[in-house]
Amino acid sequence: MTIKQVSVFLANRPGALNSFTKVLTENGIDMRALSLAETSEFGIARVIVDDPYKTANVIREAGYISNLTDVVAAAIPDVSGGLNSVLNVLTQNDVNIQYMYAFLGGPKSDQAYMIFKVDEPKTASAVLGNAGIRTATQEELSSL
Amino acid sequence: MGHYYQPEIETMSREDLKALQSERLVAQVKHVWENVPCYRAKMEAAGITPDDIRDVTDLRKLPFTTKDDLRENYPDGVRGMPLEDCVRIQSTSGTTGKRVVAYYTLEDIDLWEDCCARAITAAGGTRGDVCQVSYGYGLFTGGPGLNGGSHKVGCLTVPTSSGNTERQIMFIRDLNTTILCCTPSYAAYLGESMKEMGMTPEQIPLKAGIFGAEAWSDEMRRDVEKTLGIEAFDIYGLTELSGPGVSWECSEHNGMHICEDHFIPEIIDPETGEALPDGEVGELVFTAITKKAYPIIRYRTRDLCRITHEPCACGRTHARMSRLLGRTDDMLIIRGVNVFPSQIETVLIQQGYAANYQIVVGRENNTDTLEVKVEMTPEMFTDNVGEITKLQSDLVAGLKSMLGLKAKVTLVEPKSIARSEGKAVRVIDNRKF
């Protein structure tokens, strides 16, 4: 199971992230997770949202450059050693992680979600499934 | 054939052309001697009289005219005809100083429009074509010149002038415009806008574009041709010489034919003023041998290019000039290296960027700095920082190999570099000496 992350090109200057989140706010988009990667001149905002396709459309219309990236969301109990157990499986299966970030499922949930960008997301999802680690669907994240 | 507007002139033998030029030059020198005191004063200072000018080979005896000479004679010191014979003025943009005011008689305008009609015909234009003139109208020569040329060819002329991009696109689509005349940067902008509106090159009725008034690279040309689905034709001219149409490309796309029956070209070394042979890059100098109200003798254009007198496969015999390789005055000297914006543009387009960029030159610790700002494109974007950093370093390497200089490259958000509907502002030089 893979989900869609929205990746957005932003200039590294004061207010750049603010203008971007303003577009999300004006369009009633709810963010589940946000991760920023930055260099001295530009940044890439990577967001998990309730509606990735709508998000992609509204930010394109607002003039941003973005794409939809397939990522894997491993759903694990929010307990000590949770991330370690996922990484053990990925390591044993030679899955290379490009980057990752995590978020908690919120008050209605005792889940933690680990978002992985890997070379082959479908394979990664399958090896996690075989090891008994559930990967979340877009619907699950949207309904949080 | 039908590919020439004035076949008897455009294809005349070199000998006949030389005889025609000689006859016209002799008459023009007499005309300025008698009617334009500033030219007479220069000739007297050089110790020559009209009797010294017997044919085109004597052209080199005449003193050069510079833009400063024309400015010093503002507003009407160069006027060669009585006011009652003049029917129009056009004027330069004044971007590099005081304006030049050029006068025209009815016949001067007629000859100028002939040159533009030749350009439109060479680009495949004929009766039944719809020619949209998106150059500015008014004091700028672009609009009026091509407007007149388009009438002479018999095209339906759409005088949109510059600006109002939505309206431009509406007319292109609704009137089935086949020929677009504008600056190359505006053509690129129109193409980008139409692409954004979801129009494919097949849906754009244009077949040819006549683009000039700005230096541009072959890469930018290919880009515009692809986006608009057209064949692009370069055109050159300047207000001092009448306007657009002084030279223009034929379907061979191998240089711009100079209307040599009206304008005699020379290439000189900008430092020494010495004549350079065909094929060498130097400053373009023109003598206008037919226009009477604003006669121009050996005018230093500050444009750098090459010329050739080799015959062209299109059958025209008039000399050809290369596209502009820069200007003697927009050349940047950065850490002692000569840099032309067109070189930077070439690298950008080769590497897949849009031709929208800005060059920022500064000075830190007594060393020149060069920064190139270019917009990220949707095609090149990825969610991976490493890949984007690689794009940046590829561009730094490309610029290094083209210029021999290390530049800082900054990728910026789309549309963050101001678009221009006229001449693009490409260079910001913050150095203070």
Boltz contact constraints between the chains, C-beta under 6 A:
constraints:
  - contact:
      token1: [A, 7]
      token2: [B, 383]
      max_distance: 6.0
  - contact:
      token1: [A, 9]
      token2: [B, 376]
      max_distance: 6.0
  - contact:
      token1: [A, 9]
      token2: [B, 381]
      max_distance: 6.0
  - contact:
      token1: [A, 11]
      token2: [B, 412]
      max_distance: 6.0
  - contact:
      token1: [A, 11]
      token2: [B, 413]
      max_distance: 6.0
  - contact:
      token1: [A, 37]
      token2: [B, 385]
      max_distance: 6.0
  - contact:
      token1: [A, 41]
      token2: [B, 410]
      max_distance: 6.0
  - contact:
      token1: [A, 42]
      token2: [B, 411]
      max_distance: 6.0
  - contact:
      token1: [A, 44]
      token2: [B, 383]
      max_distance: 6.0
  - contact:
      token1: [A, 63]
      token2: [B, 414]
      max_distance: 6.0
  - contact:
      token1: [A, 63]
      token2: [B, 415]
      max_distance: 6.0
  - contact:
      token1: [A, 65]
      token2: [B, 376]
      max_distance: 6.0
  - contact:
      token1: [A, 65]
      token2: [B, 378]
      max_distance: 6.0
  - contact:
      token1: [A, 65]
      token2: [B, 381]
      max_distance: 6.0
  - contact:
      token1: [A, 65]
      token2: [B, 414]
      max_distance: 6.0
  - contact:
      token1: [A, 69]
      token2: [B, 383]
      max_distance: 6.0
